[in-house]
Amino acid sequence: MKILLCNDDGYQAQGIIALYEALRGVADVEVIAPEFNNSAKSNALTLDAPLYIQQAANGFRYINGTPADCVHIALTGLLPESPDLVVSGINNGANMGDDTIYSGTVGAAMEGYLFGIPAIAFSQVKKGWEHIEAAAEAAKNLVLQLEPQVKAAHHDGVRQPWLFNVNIPNLPTAELKPPRLCRLGRRHAAENVITQQNPRGQTMYWIGYAGAAKDDAEGTDFHATATGHVSVTPLQVDLTDYKGLSEWQALFAGADADRG
């Protein structure tokens, strides 16, 4: 397999280094990642400033932009051919439930998916990189498990990409339980904004911490990781509220009739 590897913590983060070391023995891996931490950048693209590509001593290439920038540039001119799989991570902290909307890790993977390439976003549940090598090994094993689906997506004539969001508990390999397919949970609203005074007496505002889990029932990513399993959630990009379409139809049909 040819894999494009990205992240949102930056090309020097322990997570992407560990994942590269785990994957390079089973695939041809090209690293193109942000220069600096770009957490919570979601799918943002940089349209108001030039982007530059540089190469680190270890061969990783990095860009002064967002995770989505990295994947977009890689797929639209930097790589000589499209990869078979786009992998993002391993993120320093969970991307579960509502977090997936904000996540730069998921955003990088989703950019690959939007280009018709299967993609996986990997995150560790807790920050701090504890047992990162075990997480990288679990990620590698999942990639190998999905290799037939990667090949099928690229060799059936019509590309049918898929997008997975994966969260790995910070546990040693012997204690990690098998991957469990699950849905996204939900969080409570975020905690209050944090305010501070700068040296000039002006008020500074910092986004508050993420809220606690609201829906962590069995079958959710929160529940799976809390019980030691690697959570695997298939994602889709279509945000259409199909139930709402039918519920709102009468209102808009009535408005059209009144104007007629």
Secondary structure as UniProt FT lines:
FT   STRAND          2..6
FT   TURN            11..12
FT   HELIX           14..23
FT   TURN            24..26
FT   STRAND          28..34
FT   TURN            39..40
FT   TURN            42..43
FT   STRAND          53..55
FT   TURN            57..58
FT   STRAND          61..63
FT   HELIX           67..73
FT   HELIX           74..78
FT   STRAND          85..91
FT   TURN            97..98
FT   HELIX           99..102
FT   HELIX           104..114
FT   TURN            115..116
FT   STRAND          119..124
FT   TURN            127..128
FT   TURN            130..131
FT   HELIX           132..145
FT   HELIX           147..155
FT   STRAND          163..168
FT   HELIX           173..175
FT   STRAND          177..181
FT   STRAND          186..187
FT   STRAND          194..197
FT   TURN            199..200
FT   STRAND          203..206
FT   STRAND          213..215
FT   TURN            218..219
FT   HELIX           221..226
FT   TURN            227..228
FT   STRAND          229..235
FT   HELIX           242..259
//
